Amino acid sequence: MIDRHIVAMGGGQDVDDPVFAYVGGLVDRPRPRVCLLPTASSAVPVSVMRFLSVFPTDRYEPTYLDLYARDDRDIRAFILSQDIVLVAGGSTANLLAVWRTHGLDTILREAWTSGVVLAGGSAGANCWFEASTTDSFGPLAPLADGLGLLPGSFCPHYAAEAGRRPLYHHLVSDGFPAGIACDDLAAVHFVGTELREVVSADGSAQAYRVARGSDGEVAEEPLAARRVAAG
């Protein structure tokens, strides 16, 4: 049976964050093929330059797909030929809309089931879940139409942005899907739809399960994180 991997990062990862090497280590081959999807941001050149710093050509085969400047590539064949697809942060709502216009939502589901590792931070993590919290519309707001590869909801930047935790608790208490909240510099690794582990580049960065209890109150359960080091 093929393992299906998703690594969802809380955000704040810099180019030297060890979580990227962790993602690369999920592929058992020399120079894994890694594709960046910078769809969530209009700053595509900046995203690509950062990406090349994270996945240098001596250890990886990096490439990217810019849907704002479509070429004649067969997108399905291209994505399915990759070992890892990394989704950059930005606007979750815009990312999902553009993907669906180009049929990439269906292609990414097929890639996941065929063993391509999916990863990303902030919007690049929100997208894999059924629902999430986002500032795509300006103020923080719920978004309930993610790809749904993973059940429930996701909240990035949990400790870093003051409004994230109270909004997420309010939403979950009001019937929003329960899920995972993730601090900056932490990431959650799912195999299939089951949480395998939490990894962190910072001893204080954590992830949490957030759900409404039988009494109607929201419960926040810290998840043990394994600290990963660079290099």
C-alpha positions as a Markdown table, in Angstrom:
| # | Residue | x | y | z |
|---|---|---|---|---|
| 1 | Met | 0.0 | 0.0 | 0.0 |
| 2 | Ile | 1.3 | 3.4 | -0.9 |
| 3 | Asp | 1.8 | 5.9 | 1.9 |
| 4 | Arg | 0.1 | 9.2 | 1.5 |
| 5 | His | 2.1 | 12.0 | 3.2 |
| 6 | Ile | 1.0 | 15.6 | 4.0 |
| 7 | Val | 3.2 | 17.9 | 6.1 |
| 8 | Ala | 1.2 | 21.0 | 7.1 |
| 9 | Met | 3.3 | 23.8 | 8.6 |
| 10 | Gly | 2.0 | 26.6 | 10.9 |
| 11 | Gly | 4.0 | 29.2 | 9.1 |
| 12 | Gly | 7.0 | 31.4 | 9.8 |
| 13 | Gln | 9.5 | 28.9 | 8.3 |
| 14 | Asp | 12.6 | 30.6 | 7.0 |
| 15 | Val | 14.8 | 29.0 | 4.3 |
| 16 | Asp | 17.0 | 27.2 | 6.8 |
| 17 | Asp | 14.1 | 25.7 | 8.8 |
| 18 | Pro | 14.9 | 21.9 | 9.3 |
| 19 | Val | 11.3 | 21.0 | 8.5 |
| 20 | Phe | 12.1 | 21.3 | 4.8 |
| 21 | Ala | 14.9 | 18.7 | 5.1 |
| 22 | Tyr | 12.3 | 16.6 | 7.1 |
| 23 | Val | 10.0 | 16.8 | 4.1 |
| 24 | Gly | 12.8 | 15.9 | 1.7 |
| 25 | Gly | 13.7 | 12.9 | 3.9 |
| 26 | Leu | 10.2 | 11.4 | 3.2 |
| 27 | Val | 11.4 | 10.5 | -0.3 |
| 28 | Asp | 13.7 | 7.5 | -0.6 |
| 29 | Arg | 15.7 | 8.5 | -3.7 |
| 30 | Pro | 18.7 | 10.7 | -4.5 |
| 31 | Arg | 17.8 | 14.2 | -5.7 |
| 32 | Pro | 14.0 | 14.1 | -5.2 |
| 33 | Arg | 11.9 | 16.0 | -7.7 |
| 34 | Val | 10.3 | 19.0 | -5.9 |
| 35 | Cys | 7.8 | 21.3 | -7.4 |
| 36 | Leu | 6.8 | 24.7 | -5.9 |
| 37 | Leu | 3.2 | 25.9 | -6.3 |
| 38 | Pro | 3.4 | 29.6 | -5.6 |
| 39 | Thr | -0.3 | 30.2 | -6.5 |
| 40 | Ala | -1.2 | 31.8 | -3.3 |
| 41 | Ser | 1.0 | 34.8 | -3.8 |
| 42 | Ser | 1.5 | 37.4 | -6.6 |
| 43 | Ala | 5.2 | 37.6 | -5.8 |
| 44 | Val | 6.1 | 34.5 | -7.8 |
| 45 | Pro | 9.8 | 35.4 | -8.4 |
| 46 | Val | 10.4 | 36.0 | -4.7 |
| 47 | Ser | 8.8 | 32.6 | -3.9 |
| 48 | Val | 10.9 | 30.8 | -6.5 |
| 49 | Met | 14.2 | 32.4 | -5.2 |
| 50 | Arg | 13.4 | 31.3 | -1.6 |
| 51 | Phe | 12.4 | 27.9 | -2.9 |
| 52 | Leu | 15.8 | 27.4 | -4.6 |
| 53 | Ser | 17.5 | 28.3 | -1.4 |
| 54 | Val | 15.5 | 25.7 | 0.5 |
| 55 | Phe | 15.9 | 22.9 | -2.2 |
| 56 | Pro | 19.3 | 23.5 | -3.8 |
| 57 | Thr | 20.0 | 21.8 | -7.1 |
| 58 | Asp | 22.9 | 19.7 | -5.8 |
| 59 | Arg | 20.5 | 17.7 | -3.6 |
| 60 | Tyr | 17.1 | 18.1 | -5.3 |
| 61 | Glu | 15.6 | 18.6 | -8.8 |
| 62 | Pro | 13.6 | 21.8 | -8.1 |
| 63 | Thr | 10.9 | 23.2 | -10.5 |
| 64 | Tyr | 7.8 | 25.2 | -10.2 |
| 65 | Leu | 4.4 | 25.7 | -11.8 |
| 66 | Asp | 3.1 | 29.2 | -12.2 |
| 67 | Leu | -0.6 | 29.1 | -13.1 |
| 68 | Tyr | -0.7 | 32.8 | -13.8 |
| 69 | Ala | 1.6 | 32.2 | -16.8 |
| 70 | Arg | 0.3 | 28.9 | -18.2 |
| 71 | Asp | 2.4 | 27.2 | -20.8 |
| 72 | Asp | 1.5 | 24.1 | -22.8 |
| 73 | Arg | 2.7 | 21.5 | -20.2 |
| 74 | Asp | 0.3 | 18.7 | -19.4 |
| 75 | Ile | -0.3 | 19.7 | -15.8 |
| 76 | Arg | -1.5 | 16.3 | -14.7 |
| 77 | Ala | 1.6 | 14.5 | -16.1 |
| 78 | Phe | 3.9 | 17.1 | -14.7 |
| 79 | Ile | 2.5 | 17.0 | -11.1 |
| 80 | Leu | 2.4 | 13.2 | -11.1 |
| 81 | Ser | 6.0 | 13.1 | -12.1 |
| 82 | Gln | 7.1 | 14.9 | -8.9 |
| 83 | Asp | 8.2 | 13.4 | -5.6 |
| 84 | Ile | 7.2 | 16.4 | -3.5 |
| 85 | Val | 4.8 | 19.3 | -4.1 |
| 86 | Leu | 5.4 | 22.3 | -1.9 |
| 87 | Val | 2.7 | 25.0 | -1.6 |
| 88 | Ala | 3.8 | 28.5 | -0.8 |
| 89 | Gly | 1.8 | 30.8 | 1.6 |
| 90 | Gly | -0.4 | 33.7 | 0.8 |
| 91 | Ser | -4.1 | 33.8 | 0.1 |
| 92 | Thr | -5.9 | 30.5 | 0.7 |
| 93 | Ala | -9.1 | 31.7 | -1.0 |
| 94 | Asn | -7.3 | 32.8 | -4.2 |
| 95 | Leu | -5.2 | 29.6 | -4.2 |
| 96 | Leu | -8.2 | 27.3 | -4.1 |
| 97 | Ala | -10.1 | 29.3 | -6.7 |
| 98 | Val | -7.2 | 29.3 | -9.2 |
| 99 | Trp | -6.5 | 25.6 | -8.6 |
| 100 | Arg | -10.1 | 24.7 | -9.3 |
| 101 | Thr | -10.2 | 26.7 | -12.5 |
| 102 | His | -7.2 | 24.7 | -13.8 |
| 103 | Gly | -8.4 | 21.4 | -12.4 |
| 104 | Leu | -5.4 | 21.2 | -10.1 |
| 105 | Asp | -7.6 | 20.3 | -7.1 |
| 106 | Thr | -8.4 | 16.9 | -8.7 |
| 107 | Ile | -4.8 | 16.4 | -9.9 |
| 108 | Leu | -3.4 | 17.0 | -6.4 |
| 109 | Arg | -5.8 | 14.5 | -4.9 |
| 110 | Glu | -4.6 | 12.0 | -7.5 |
| 111 | Ala | -0.9 | 12.9 | -6.7 |
| 112 | Trp | -1.5 | 12.3 | -3.0 |
| 113 | Thr | -3.1 | 8.9 | -3.5 |
| 114 | Ser | -0.2 | 7.9 | -5.8 |
| 115 | Gly | 2.5 | 8.8 | -3.2 |
| 116 | Val | 3.6 | 12.3 | -4.0 |
| 117 | Val | 4.4 | 14.1 | -0.8 |
| 118 | Leu | 2.3 | 17.3 | -0.3 |
| 119 | Ala | 3.6 | 20.0 | 2.0 |
| 120 | Gly | 3.3 | 23.7 | 2.7 |
| 121 | Gly | 2.9 | 26.4 | 5.3 |
| 122 | Ser | 0.0 | 28.8 | 6.2 |
| 123 | Ala | -2.2 | 28.9 | 3.1 |
| 124 | Gly | 0.0 | 25.9 | 1.9 |
| 125 | Ala | -1.3 | 24.0 | 4.9 |
| 126 | Asn | -4.8 | 25.3 | 5.1 |
| 127 | Cys | -5.6 | 24.0 | 1.6 |
| 128 | Trp | -5.4 | 20.3 | 2.5 |
| 129 | Phe | -8.1 | 20.4 | 5.2 |
| 130 | Glu | -11.9 | 20.7 | 4.9 |
| 131 | Ala | -11.8 | 24.1 | 6.6 |
| 132 | Ser | -9.4 | 26.7 | 8.0 |
| 133 | Thr | -9.0 | 30.2 | 9.3 |
| 134 | Thr | -7.6 | 32.8 | 6.9 |
| 135 | Asp | -7.0 | 36.5 | 6.4 |
| 136 | Ser | -7.7 | 36.1 | 2.6 |
| 137 | Phe | -10.6 | 38.5 | 2.9 |
| 138 | Gly | -8.9 | 41.0 | 5.1 |
| 139 | Pro | -10.0 | 40.4 | 8.7 |
| 140 | Leu | -9.5 | 36.8 | 10.0 |
| 141 | Ala | -12.4 | 34.7 | 8.9 |
| 142 | Pro | -13.5 | 31.0 | 8.5 |
| 143 | Leu | -13.0 | 29.3 | 5.1 |
| 144 | Ala | -15.1 | 26.1 | 4.7 |
| 145 | Asp | -14.2 | 24.9 | 1.2 |
| 146 | Gly | -10.7 | 23.4 | 1.4 |
| 147 | Leu | -9.6 | 20.4 | -0.7 |
| 148 | Gly | -10.7 | 18.0 | 2.2 |
| 149 | Leu | -7.8 | 15.6 | 1.8 |
| 150 | Leu | -7.5 | 15.8 | 5.5 |
| 151 | Pro | -10.7 | 15.8 | 7.7 |
| 152 | Gly | -11.5 | 18.7 | 10.0 |
| 153 | Ser | -10.0 | 22.2 | 10.1 |
| 154 | Phe | -6.6 | 23.9 | 10.4 |
| 155 | Cys | -5.5 | 27.1 | 12.1 |
| 156 | Pro | -2.0 | 28.4 | 11.2 |
| 157 | His | 0.0 | 31.1 | 13.1 |
| 158 | Tyr | -1.8 | 30.0 | 16.3 |
| 159 | Ala | 0.5 | 31.8 | 18.8 |
| 160 | Ala | 2.1 | 34.3 | 16.5 |
| 161 | Glu | -1.1 | 36.3 | 15.6 |
| 162 | Ala | -3.2 | 37.5 | 18.5 |
| 163 | Gly | -6.6 | 37.0 | 16.8 |
| 164 | Arg | -6.1 | 33.4 | 15.7 |
| 165 | Arg | -6.7 | 31.5 | 18.9 |
| 166 | Pro | -9.8 | 33.3 | 20.1 |
| 167 | Leu | -11.4 | 33.2 | 16.6 |
| 168 | Tyr | -10.7 | 29.5 | 16.2 |
| 169 | His | -12.1 | 28.7 | 19.7 |
| 170 | His | -15.2 | 30.8 | 18.9 |
| 171 | Leu | -15.7 | 29.0 | 15.5 |
| 172 | Val | -15.3 | 25.5 | 16.9 |
| 173 | Ser | -17.6 | 26.3 | 19.8 |
| 174 | Asp | -20.2 | 27.4 | 17.2 |
| 175 | Gly | -20.0 | 24.2 | 15.2 |
| 176 | Phe | -17.0 | 24.8 | 12.9 |
| 177 | Pro | -15.1 | 21.5 | 12.3 |
| 178 | Ala | -12.7 | 20.6 | 15.1 |
| 179 | Gly | -9.1 | 20.3 | 14.0 |
| 180 | Ile | -5.5 | 21.2 | 14.4 |
| 181 | Ala | -4.0 | 24.5 | 15.5 |
| 182 | Cys | -0.3 | 25.0 | 14.7 |
| 183 | Asp | 2.2 | 27.6 | 15.9 |
| 184 | Asp | 4.8 | 29.1 | 13.6 |
| 185 | Leu | 7.9 | 26.9 | 13.3 |
| 186 | Ala | 5.8 | 23.7 | 14.1 |
| 187 | Ala | 4.4 | 21.3 | 11.5 |
| 188 | Val | 2.1 | 18.3 | 11.6 |
| 189 | His | 2.9 | 15.2 | 9.5 |
| 190 | Phe | -0.1 | 13.1 | 8.4 |
| 191 | Val | 0.2 | 9.6 | 6.9 |
| 192 | Gly | -3.1 | 9.0 | 5.2 |
| 193 | Thr | -5.5 | 10.9 | 7.3 |
| 194 | Glu | -3.9 | 10.0 | 10.6 |
| 195 | Leu | -1.5 | 12.3 | 12.5 |
| 196 | Arg | 1.9 | 10.6 | 12.5 |
| 197 | Glu | 3.9 | 13.2 | 14.5 |
| 198 | Val | 4.4 | 16.9 | 15.3 |
| 199 | Val | 7.9 | 18.4 | 14.5 |
| 200 | Ser | 9.2 | 21.7 | 15.6 |
| 201 | Ala | 12.3 | 23.8 | 14.9 |
| 202 | Asp | 11.7 | 25.7 | 18.1 |
| 203 | Gly | 11.3 | 24.2 | 21.5 |
| 204 | Ser | 8.3 | 26.5 | 22.3 |
| 205 | Ala | 6.5 | 25.9 | 19.0 |
| 206 | Gln | 3.6 | 23.4 | 19.4 |
| 207 | Ala | 0.5 | 22.0 | 17.8 |
| 208 | Tyr | -2.9 | 21.4 | 19.4 |
| 209 | Arg | -6.1 | 19.5 | 18.9 |
| 210 | Val | -9.0 | 21.8 | 19.3 |
| 211 | Ala | -12.5 | 20.4 | 19.7 |
| 212 | Arg | -15.8 | 21.1 | 21.4 |
| 213 | Gly | -16.4 | 18.8 | 24.4 |
| 214 | Ser | -19.6 | 17.2 | 25.4 |
| 215 | Asp | -20.3 | 20.1 | 27.7 |
| 216 | Gly | -20.1 | 22.5 | 24.8 |
| 217 | Glu | -16.8 | 24.0 | 25.9 |
| 218 | Val | -13.8 | 24.1 | 23.6 |
| 219 | Ala | -10.9 | 21.9 | 24.7 |
| 220 | Glu | -7.3 | 22.5 | 23.6 |
| 221 | Glu | -5.0 | 19.5 | 23.8 |
| 222 | Pro | -1.3 | 20.1 | 23.3 |
| 223 | Leu | 0.4 | 17.6 | 21.1 |
| 224 | Ala | 3.9 | 16.3 | 21.9 |
| 225 | Ala | 6.4 | 17.7 | 19.4 |
| 226 | Arg | 9.7 | 16.3 | 18.4 |
| 227 | Arg | 12.3 | 19.0 | 17.9 |
| 228 | Val | 14.2 | 18.7 | 14.6 |
| 229 | Ala | 17.6 | 20.3 | 14.0 |
| 230 | Ala | 19.2 | 21.7 | 10.9 |
| 231 | Gly | 21.5 | 19.6 | 8.9 |
